[in-house]
Amino acid sequence: MAKLRWIRHEDMAIDTRASVRREEYLDYMTFQANDRPLLTELFGPLVGLKEEWESQGATPKELDFTAFEFRAPLIGHLPVRTGWMGPDRYESIEETEDHHLYRDGIGRLMKLYKGRATIPLPLEYPVRTMDDWLAIKGEFEFTDERLAEDWRKAAADHLAAGRAVMVNMPGAFAAPRELMGDEAVCLAYYDQPELLHDMIDTFRQTTCRVLDVVSREVQVDILFVHEDMAGKSGPLAGPQHVREFFAPYYCTVWEMLSDRGARLFEQDSDGDMRPVVEAFLDAGINVMFPCEPAAGMDIVRLRERYGRRLAFSGGIDKHVLRGTRDEIVAELEYKIPPMVATGGCVLGLDHRIPNGTPLDNYRFYIAKAWEIINREAAKL
């Protein structure tokens, strides 16, 4: 295999030239207006795709994606911290041409396979018992350092530039998973529920204290939570777990922010989330992404079922781009018209562009998508 030039996570960054201003985006995603449909890339390429495209004649602008037409929202994050605030425990243990073995900032043993991934594989986790959690719990509790950066100026700059203002909260599944691992979290719902309740209640208290200060002084538009709690076979927590463990946390934070004018509560999770969509809607979520078709997340059927209760980003099958042009057209003709007609969907691929996607297919996909979008938008 030829040596890869773009191997780091940051090398996969792309430029979508975001241009859709705050009010237009917020109105569009809350079904208040439907004037201009949106299309973008949510994540960019996988490792190795840029080299493939370069060998197929890609221009520099195609490799950074500025050659492609997108209509993406302007979003600005606030520099406040609601999650881990502990010391950086990073330690490099072993590095070879094939992999890098190290302890990350929170003490996990991680293995990164070079040239095959930009996200490392966790091998060991710092929390197994309540005592382990109590030893580091203080690093998740509130301190003034969480508000140390100039978030007031950042908010003013974002609003002046037309960017919607976003804040983050730790995931009720994702944050414990980072400390314990998937299997341990799933077992803890039954074997150590008091541990998960204490973790999540700590996240709730800290997040509320941080965002209470922020939202009293500046306008927050979007609350974002990263969960990544599902695969093709379904979510790793069921509706009853969402209602018991997630909902009190989600509802407390969202009610505070929505009462102060926040309009979008976005959740990022891969996989099949259908069994828990209703429970998350009840907890305040009103945007989900990336909506993977291979896992059954069909945005057309989801829109038919949930209507204006749920907006989306993504939803277009990334794997179709490795097929024929007829298959690409069939996917776009199925997904785009109903989304353009109803609004509330930032169209895009359902995750990173996979290796083996021909550059000509991607060029065709973007051109055909806009052809269909413009045709359907003329009917509005």
Secondary structure, 3 states (H helix, E strand, C coil): CCCCCCCCHHHHCCCCCCCECHHHHHHHHCCCCCCCCEECCCCCECCCHHHHHHHCCCCHHHHCCCCCCCECECEEECCCCCCCCCCCCCEEEEECCCEEEEECCCCCEEEEECCCCCCCEEEECCCCCHHHHHHHHHHHCCCHHHHCCCHHHHHHHHHHCCCEEEEEECCCCHHHHHHHCHHHHHHHHHHCHHHHHHHHHHHHHHHHHHHHHHHHHCCCCEEEEECCCEECCEECCCHHHHHHHHHHHHHHHHHHHHHCCCCEEEEEECCCCHHHHHHHHHCCCCEEEECCHHHCCCHHHHHHHHHHHCEEEEEECHHHHHCCHHHHHHHHHHHHHHHHHHCCEEEEECCCECCCCCHHHHHHHHHHHHHHHHHHHCCC
